[in-house]
């Protein structure tokens, strides 16, 4: 009988052991794993929110910097429009005088200068299109185009072409925009 009692006790312990293993497996797949997945998802969401907060804080800091610099920028913009862009009524003569002065300094001859006012764009500054042809040596034409581009008045060179002429001289065809205030 002792043997059968021992066998009964062993079988009971085995059954309890298998029950505990089964309970552990059920708890792992039923509770621990879903809760772990939820925790991982929440941690990921938390990291994403913290990154979004950092990004938004960076934007706020940048906007604060812009707001602090706004009065100075407004002064610089006013200075730019006063000192670098002539009024429309003076724009044509200012552009013509600038082209003549730069051509004389560069020792080139302008053969034609065309003006056309751009009324298609509604912008704070008006564009006066310039179409310039000049002849002279390469260094003079280069100096002429560079002086136009770096002049105190706001001018943007759109394109230029250099072609050879008879007698060793070169022809420069230049298109540019000269900006004026309204």
C-alpha positions in Angstrom: 0.0 0.0 0.0 2.8 2.2 0.6 3.7 2.0 -3.0 0.3 3.0 -4.2 0.1 5.8 -1.7 3.4 7.1 -2.9 2.2 6.8 -6.5 -1.0 8.7 -5.6 1.0 11.5 -4.0 3.4 11.6 -7.0 0.6 11.7 -9.4 -1.1 14.5 -7.4 2.2 16.5 -7.3 2.6 15.9 -11.0 -0.9 17.1 -11.7 -0.3 20.2 -9.5 3.0 20.8 -11.4 1.3 20.5 -14.8 -1.5 22.7 -13.6 1.0 25.3 -12.5 2.8 25.1 -15.8 -0.5 25.4 -17.7 -1.5 28.3 -15.4 1.9 30.0 -16.1 1.4 29.6 -19.9 -2.2 30.9 -19.7 -1.0 33.9 -17.6 1.9 34.6 -20.0 -0.3 34.6 -23.1 -3.4 35.9 -21.5 -2.1 38.7 -19.3 1.7 39.3 -19.3 2.2 39.4 -23.1 -0.8 41.7 -23.9 0.1 44.0 -21.1 3.7 44.0 -22.2 2.6 44.9 -25.8 0.4 47.6 -24.4 3.2 49.0 -22.3 5.5 48.9 -25.4 2.9 50.7 -27.5 2.4 53.4 -24.8 6.2 53.8 -24.4 6.5 54.3 -28.2 3.6 56.8 -28.1 5.2 58.6 -25.2 8.5 58.9 -27.1 6.7 60.2 -30.2 4.8 62.8 -28.1 8.0 63.9 -26.4 9.7 64.3 -29.8 6.7 66.2 -31.1 6.9 68.5 -28.0 10.6 69.0 -28.7 9.9 69.9 -32.3 7.1 72.3 -31.3 9.3 73.8 -28.7 12.0 74.4 -31.4 9.4 76.1 -33.5 8.2 78.2 -30.6 11.9 79.2 -29.9 12.4 80.0 -33.6 9.2 82.1 -33.8 10.3 83.9 -30.6 13.6 84.7 -32.2 11.8 86.0 -35.3 9.5 88.1 -33.1 12.5 89.6 -31.2 14.2 90.4 -34.5 11.1 91.8 -36.2 11.6 95.4 -35.3 15.2 95.3 -36.5 14.1 93.6 -39.7 11.4 96.2 -40.3 14.0 98.9 -40.0 16.3 97.1 -42.4 13.5 96.6 -44.9 12.6 100.3 -44.7 16.3 101.2 -45.2 16.4 98.8 -48.1 13.4 100.3 -49.9 14.6 103.8 -49.2 18.3 103.4 -50.2 18.3 100.5 -52.7 15.1 100.9 -54.7 14.1 104.2 -56.3 10.5 105.4 -56.6 8.8 104.6 -59.8 8.9 108.2 -61.1 12.7 108.2 -60.7 13.3 104.5 -61.7 13.7 104.9 -65.4 16.2 107.8 -65.1 18.0 106.1 -62.3 18.4 102.9 -64.3 19.6 104.9 -67.4 22.1 106.9 -65.4 23.4 103.8 -63.7 23.9 102.0 -67.1 25.6 105.0 -68.6 27.9 105.5 -65.6 28.9 101.8 -65.4 29.5 101.7 -69.2 31.9 104.7 -68.9 33.8 103.2 -66.0 34.1 99.8 -67.8 35.1 101.5 -71.0 32.4 99.8 -73.1 29.9 101.3 -75.5 26.2 100.6 -75.1 24.5 100.3 -78.5 20.9 99.9 -77.2 19.1 100.0 -73.9 15.4 98.9 -73.8 13.0 99.4 -70.9 9.7 97.6 -70.3 7.7 97.8 -67.1 6.4 94.5 -65.8 2.7 95.1 -64.9 1.8 91.4 -64.8 3.1 90.7 -61.3 1.4 92.2 -58.2 4.4 92.4 -55.8 5.6 95.0 -53.3 8.3 96.1 -55.7 7.8 96.9 -59.4 10.1 95.3 -62.0 11.5 97.4 -64.8 12.9 95.0 -67.4 16.2 96.1 -69.0 17.5 94.8 -72.3 21.0 96.1 -72.9 23.5 95.6 -75.7 27.1 96.7 -75.2 30.3 96.3 -77.2 33.9 96.2 -76.0 36.8 94.0 -74.8 36.0 90.9 -72.7 37.4 92.5 -69.5 35.3 95.6 -70.0 32.2 93.6 -70.6 32.9 91.5 -67.5 33.5 94.6 -65.4 30.3 96.2 -66.9 28.0 93.2 -66.0 29.7 92.8 -62.5 29.2 96.5 -61.8 25.5 96.3 -62.7 25.0 93.3 -60.5 26.8 94.8 -57.5 25.4 98.3 -57.9 23.8 100.0 -54.9 20.4 99.8 -56.6 18.6 96.5 -56.5 19.1 94.9 -59.9 18.9 91.2 -60.8 20.7 90.0 -64.0 18.5 87.4 -65.6 20.8 86.3 -68.5 23.6 87.5 -70.7 25.3 86.3 -73.9 28.6 87.3 -75.3 29.2 87.0 -79.1 32.3 87.9 -81.1 32.1 90.9 -83.6 34.4 91.7 -86.4 37.6 93.4 -85.5 38.2 91.4 -82.2 35.5 93.2 -80.2 32.7 91.4 -78.4 29.0 92.0 -78.1 27.2 91.6 -74.8 23.4 91.1 -74.7 22.2 91.4 -71.2 18.6 91.2 -69.7 18.0 92.3 -66.1 15.3 93.4 -63.8 15.6 96.8 -62.0 13.4 97.0 -59.0 11.5 100.1 -57.9 9.0 101.0 -55.2 5.4 101.7 -56.1 
